[in-house]
Amino acid sequence: MHNCRVHILLIEDDLDLGRALQAALKVDGLSSEWRRRAADAPRVLDAGAFDCVLLDLSLPDGSGFDLLARWRSDGATLPVIVITARAAVEDRLAGLDGGADDFVIKPFATAELIARIRAVLRRSARQASEVWTLGDLALEPRRHLALLHGQPLDLSPREFRLLLELAREADTVVAKGVLAQKLEPLGEPLDFAAVEVHLSNLRRKIGAARVHTVRGVGYMLVS
């Protein structure tokens, strides 16, 4: 068990960047452990050992995507921030849909990275449980899993993201513009017609009565 308030697992093969990141984290009061290969990464993420992971995608002996997929399939809930030179939208979407909490493109300012670490830790701390329960609807955000009456729902990535954003503010109206941005976090917001299509599909799967429309404002998930 670590003694520092925040302990980071850094998985990065670049020597210069790894050293610079460890130094920057230390200056900001964050301790870290640095691994350079996929083989040296823990097979299971222990929430008692680390608070957050900084994960490079291109490792000399494997893919960060594979590590992320294994951790999430094992039920790991620690925040994971991908740090990579891969700037393609497809890679960013694959990382987010695969369970990453944030995606930072190299080169980046260390001050921004540390701010993002603080942000994902704040978001994680507000989740009182790994399972969010809203009546007979349950969500496991880290596993990208939603269940109704205990049965998994077949949701597309955007449908799950939409449900997650509504669940964060359950019993509160969420503006349509906010949802439009959340469904396309890496670019221009979706148009409102597309949001309505995804919402219609979501209603069909979880029950229309669960989502109320407030005309001219947005939508509310009823817990």
C-alpha positions in Angstrom: 0.0 0.0 0.0 1.4 3.4 -0.9 1.8 6.3 1.6 1.4 9.2 -0.8 -2.1 10.6 -1.3 -2.1 9.9 -5.1 0.0 7.1 -6.6 0.3 6.8 -10.4 1.2 3.8 -12.6 3.1 5.0 -15.6 3.4 2.7 -18.6 5.6 4.4 -21.2 8.6 3.0 -23.1 10.3 6.4 -24.0 13.1 7.0 -21.6 13.2 10.8 -21.8 9.4 11.2 -21.6 9.2 8.7 -18.7 11.8 10.5 -16.7 10.3 13.9 -17.4 6.8 12.7 -16.4 8.0 11.2 -13.2 9.8 14.4 -12.3 6.7 16.5 -13.1 4.4 14.2 -11.1 6.8 14.4 -8.1 6.8 18.2 -8.3 3.0 18.2 -8.1 3.0 15.9 -5.1 2.1 12.7 -7.0 4.2 9.6 -6.6 4.5 7.1 -9.4 5.9 3.7 -10.5 7.2 3.4 -14.1 7.1 0.4 -16.3 8.4 0.3 -19.9 7.0 -2.9 -21.3 3.6 -4.5 -21.5 5.1 -7.6 -19.9 6.0 -5.5 -16.8 2.5 -4.1 -16.3 0.4 -5.8 -13.6 -2.0 -8.4 -14.9 -4.6 -7.1 -12.5 -5.0 -3.5 -11.5 -5.1 -3.2 -7.7 -7.1 -0.2 -6.4 -5.1 -0.5 -3.2 -1.8 0.0 -5.1 -2.6 2.7 -7.6 -5.0 5.6 -8.0 -4.7 6.2 -11.8 -2.9 4.8 -14.8 -1.1 6.7 -17.6 -0.9 4.2 -20.5 1.1 4.5 -23.7 -0.5 2.6 -26.6 2.7 1.7 -28.5 4.9 -0.5 -26.3 7.9 -2.5 -27.6 6.3 -5.8 -26.7 2.6 -5.2 -27.1 -0.3 -2.8 -27.4 -1.7 -0.6 -24.7 -5.2 -1.4 -26.1 -4.6 -5.1 -25.1 -3.7 -4.1 -21.6 -6.7 -1.9 -21.2 -9.1 -4.5 -22.6 -7.7 -7.1 -20.2 -8.0 -4.9 -17.1 -11.5 -3.8 -17.9 -12.6 -7.4 -18.7 -11.2 -8.3 -15.2 -13.4 -5.6 -13.7 -10.7 -3.0 -12.9 -12.3 0.3 -12.1 -9.2 2.5 -11.8 -9.1 5.6 -14.0 -6.9 5.1 -17.1 -5.6 8.0 -19.2 -4.1 7.0 -22.5 -1.1 9.0 -23.6 0.0 8.4 -27.2 1.3 9.9 -30.4 -1.6 8.3 -32.3 -3.8 11.2 -33.3 -6.3 9.4 -35.5 -9.9 9.8 -34.5 -10.4 6.0 -34.8 -7.7 5.4 -32.2 -9.2 7.9 -29.8 -12.6 6.4 -30.2 -11.2 2.9 -29.7 -9.5 4.0 -26.5 -12.6 5.7 -25.1 -15.0 2.9 -26.1 -12.5 0.4 -24.7 -12.7 1.9 -21.2 -10.2 4.7 -21.2 -11.2 7.7 -19.1 -9.3 10.3 -21.1 -7.0 10.4 -24.1 -4.0 12.8 -24.4 -2.1 13.3 -27.6 1.7 13.6 -27.6 3.3 16.1 -27.4 1.4 17.6 -24.5 2.1 20.1 -21.7 2.7 18.2 -18.4 0.5 20.8 -16.6 -2.4 19.8 -18.8 -1.8 16.1 -18.1 -1.7 16.7 -14.4 -4.9 18.7 -14.6 -6.5 15.8 -16.4 -5.3 13.4 -13.8 -6.9 15.5 -11.1 -10.1 15.7 -13.1 -10.5 11.9 -13.6 -9.8 11.3 -9.9 -12.5 13.8 -9.0 -15.0 12.1 -11.3 -14.0 8.7 -9.9 -14.3 9.9 -6.3 -17.9 11.1 -6.9 -19.0 7.5 -7.8 -20.0 6.1 -4.5 -20.2 2.6 -6.0 -18.8 0.7 -9.0 -22.5 -0.1 -9.8 -25.0 2.7 -10.2 -28.5 1.6 -9.3 -31.6 3.4 -10.5 -34.6 1.2 -9.6 -34.3 -2.0 -11.7 -31.7 -0.4 -14.0 -28.0 -0.8 -13.1 -24.9 0.7 -14.8 -21.3 -0.3 -14.4 -19.5 2.6 -16.0 -16.0 1.2 -16.0 -17.1 -2.0 -17.7 -19.4 -0.2 -20.1 -22.2 -2.4 -18.9 -25.9 -1.7 -18.4 -28.4 -4.2 -16.9 -32.2 -4.1 -16.8 -33.9 -6.5 -14.3 -30.4 -8.1 -14.0 -30.1 -8.8 -17.7 -27.4 -7.1 -19.9 -28.7 -4.5 -22.4 -27.4 -4.5 -25.9 -26.5 -0.8 -26.2 -24.3 0.8 -28.9 -21.4 2.9 -27.6 -23.3 6.1 -28.1 -26.5 4.7 -26.5 -24.4 3.7 -23.4 -22.8 7.1 -23.3 -26.2 8.8 -23.5 -27.6 6.6 -20.7 -24.5 7.3 -18.6 -24.8 11.1 -19.0 -28.5 11.0 -18.1 -27.8 8.7 -15.1 -25.2 11.1 -13.8 -27.9 13.7 -13.4 -30.8 11.3 -12.7 -34.1 13.0 -11.9 -32.6 16.3 -13.3 -33.2 17.7 -16.8 -30.0 17.5 -18.9 -29.9 20.0 -21.8 -30.0 18.6 -25.3 -26.9 20.6 -26.2 -25.0 19.1 -23.4 -25.9 15.6 -24.5 -25.0 16.5 -28.1 -21.5 17.4 -27.0 -21.1 14.4 -24.7 -21.9 12.0 -27.6 -19.1 13.4 -29.7 -16.5 14.5 -27.2 -13.6 14.6 -29.7 -15.2 16.9 -32.3 -18.2 19.0 -33.2 -21.4 18.2 -31.3 -23.9 15.9 -32.9 -26.9 17.6 -34.4 -30.1 17.4 -32.4 -31.8 15.1 -34.8 -29.0 12.5 -34.3 -29.4 12.9 -30.5 -33.1 12.2 -30.8 -32.5 9.1 -32.9 -30.1 7.7 -30.3 -32.5 8.6 -27.5 -35.4 6.9 -29.3 -33.3 3.7 -29.6 -32.4 3.9 -25.9 -36.0 4.4 -24.9 -37.0 1.3 -26.9 -34.4 -0.7 -25.0 -34.9 0.6 -21.4 -38.6 1.6 -21.6 -40.0 4.8 -22.9 -41.4 5.9 -19.5 -37.9 6.1 -18.0 -36.9 9.1 -20.0 -39.0 12.3 -19.9 -38.8 15.0 -22.5 -38.9 18.6 -21.3 -39.7 20.5 -24.5 -37.2 23.1 -25.6 -34.8 22.1 -22.8 -33.7 18.5 -22.7 -34.3 15.1 -21.2 -34.5 13.5 -17.7 -33.9 9.9 -16.6 -36.3 8.9 -13.9 -34.7 6.8 -11.2 
